[in-house]
Amino acid sequence: MAAFDDKKMLLAHIRHSFVTSDDTGMCELIMIKEDVEQEIENDHSYQKKSLRMQQRYKQAEKRSTNNMAASYDIQASPTLSRRPPLKNTSDMFQIMEKKKASRVRTVQWEITPLELVDRSLFAPQPIRPHPTGPSPLKQLLAEQDKKKSNPFYKYSKFNGENHGPASSNKFLMFLSMAKDPLYPVEVTVLHTATIQDLVGVTFWKYYEEGRKPFYLKGIESYAVMIADDDGEIDTDLPELQGDDYISKFGFKYLGIVERSNPDDVKIEDVPAKYKIVKVYYENGGFSTIAISEDDVEMSEILARVIRKRRLQIHGYELEKKDSPGEFINLRSSLSSQGTLDFMLVRNTRQGHTPSSSVEDDVDSPDVGTEVTSHLYTSFSVTMLHRMRSNTRVQLGIDPQRERVEIQPIESLKGFLAKPLKPMKYDINEISSVDILEEKPPNAVFRIVRLTKEGSVKNIDFEAPHNITKKIVAKLKLIISDSPSSIKSKQK
Amino acid sequence: MDQGIVLVTGGYDHSLKFWYPHDGVCYRTIPHPDSQVNQLAITPDKRCLVSAAYQQIRMYDIKSSDQTPVYVFEGMTKNVTSVGFYDNGQFMYSGGEDCMARIWDLRGSNQQCQRLFQVSSPVNCMCLHPNQATLIVGDQSGTVHVWDLTTDYNEQLIPEPEVSIHSVHIDPDGAYLAAVNSKGICYVWSLTSSGSTQPITLTPRTKTASHKKYALKCVFSPDSSLLATTSADGTCKVWSTADFSLRNTLKREADKWVWDCAFSCDSQYIFTAASDHVARLWHVEQSSPIREYQGHSKAITSIAYSDRQ
């Protein structure tokens, strides 16, 4: 231990230790620093050490310390890694392959000298009669043909039930057109299957389970969509592409809906136990909600839609799809509505809870606090074009910044369709807003705009009557409040 | 399979595939590295499968899941084109492009009795007479060699010089020898033997232009009532051995080479292997396939089937 203040001794020790016990890589650093020894030699303090100690070191040196350092056994790794190098995996595999290959016995051709050939082994033998009897293949085929009565038999090859999780995925499939849409089909599908094959396997499994069959069109008529664990199909999310491999998706719950015309799912087809309520959204799309209870309050349906869409709890109302503009009393029951198709709309009145505002909205939909409000409000309206098809836009009115924003919701289709750009107009540019004509239940209103160049431009919109009234009233209010030189010019 | 059915295919994609014949599912794939599969054969005890490959014959255990062969037979310099077994499983015969027909002794490690038969052209096909004493060798020069193993006497038949013989087969009753060549012609000889020790004699029976293109394979059915021939014209034709008249033509729309075929033991079904990567199962009386075996990525050139009880 006394030698631990001897630098050369330490250096020798480190060099020895490197071979067996260095996990940190520090020894390695010292090892490759070749001039360490020279530094020690030049160190004055070291030179002052007793002659006896130096002699002891020199003896030890003779015993191969330096030789050891230069030994081929000691080789610094080029990376100076802080951990000993791992056994290379590919080397391991090579060893395993060699082991495997060593089990293969090789037989080299050797010819036996003709005189040593025992020809009696090749003496003619009586021809054995051919065994008669049916082939087991025939029976197997017959059994298989029975199974083939399933119209989706050809998809059964993608059934991955016996293949383990490494090569297959498990899904719970909700069939919206089945008699029992909330009772999913559990399928295990090979990774090699596409989304369309998944539909095939699901239908195959459905028949195999002996569940009540329903009329099915070809596989192509159905789309796979993402579903919730309670069987609600998210129809507002895009369908999964039919030719994508299922291994691409990580969803566990999926729904199958008829692609061509989703309205084909007739309510009377569903047993009385379930009611399928459809709630449409203002910007397109709809959600289906299955109601298993006899009757529920409309507030429950609203709550479920809001939960499903992860919307804010307040600020939304339900309307009947065929009579827009009239909010439904949320305390009324589903059965009293006489329909199962509803529309989810924004209740633009800020600060009011939906339940308390219901009565007001139904009674006087055209007068609301949002008209006088200074908060930003937006309305879903249709922008009318003379030469082109009409476009759904979001008309936003921002009283604080004194401007009107037009945000297209859908792109124009058809000949000469130029994409509609979002537009922002200063309130000062707008000279008047008026209702042009009534097209019950809608109304057409016009915003007259005086451009900076001095030309007059009209923009026509169509919206439900009550919304039109709100927009016109609100805009008029803002215009009247705004001191505008343009307006005075117009006058 | 529990019923003792083995169906294996191999081809140019360097893999061997085992199939469930009744539902078309591939349950095992073995890589066949460095070589295409020229021919497949199953040992009589259905324990092993052999593949004729380039310079090698590889023997695989059918029951195990191991992907490497149990035995590799070496010593050939070129492609091995033909392989088969004696009924007792003690000997294996092989023929190859090195113009040699060989008999391998499988009885033990000593290889006491291995025999060689040299011909002047690459060997295309071989078959063993059901009496286990005569080997038929077809070669590229269009010669059919009849090699009597007991006496080592051999004779040659040349149905048409320089027209390559692609397949030879003797029916299980030992009554006929069939051979097909590059011109699509099928030759049939009647085989007779005056006694068990006498060499067999061949008498020409029929010569039929069975196919328009190369004929690739001829196989008699186990009950000797049918002869199937396959061809590059995309057909497999089934002939009745009673009068060698055409009984059925098995054809798909795709005009792909049909390389190989195999009968079921009841002679009712026939498997075909084709260049369109698909093997098919047919009933001999029907004109459309009953099952299809899809999974190979290149042409299937060889098929082996055994359901013998």
Interface residues (C-beta under 8 A of the other chain):
Chain A: K100 A101 R103 V104 R105 T106 V107 Q108 W109 E110 I111 T112 L114 L116 V117 D118 R119 L121 F122 A123 P124 Q125 P126 I127 R128 H130 P131 T132 G133 P134 S135 P136 L137 K138 Q139 L140 L141 E143 Q144 S156 K157
Chain B: Q3 G4 I5 P21 H22 D23 G24 V25 T68 P69 V70 Y71 V72 F73 E74 G75 M76 D87 Q90 F91 R102 W104 D105 Q111 Q112 C113 Q114 R115 L116 P130 N131 Q132 A133 T134 L149 T150 T151 D152 P172 D173 G174 S193 S196 T197 P222 D223 S224 S264 C265 D266 Q268 Y269 I290 R291 D307 R308 Q309
